[in-house]
């Protein structure tokens, strides 16, 4: 529970870094396009991870096989 206080700061730092990458003008159009695709992919991955883990974060009852699928480290998770 001590980590919950730091979450807003971590989110703000991530947003600032992503904004700087989005606006960074280095190289040509191809480099800018790659950077924007990378930022978009990161944001999409964060949203998908939130949707995937939301039942566990919210305490929604889910079947055991779905709970077990969300344990990335297997028996080393708990």
Buried (B, 14 or more C-beta within 10 A) or exposed (E): EEEEEEEEEEEEEEEEEBEEEEEEEEEEEEEBEEBEEEBEEBEEEEEEEEEEEEBEEEEEEEEEEEEEEEEEEEEEEE
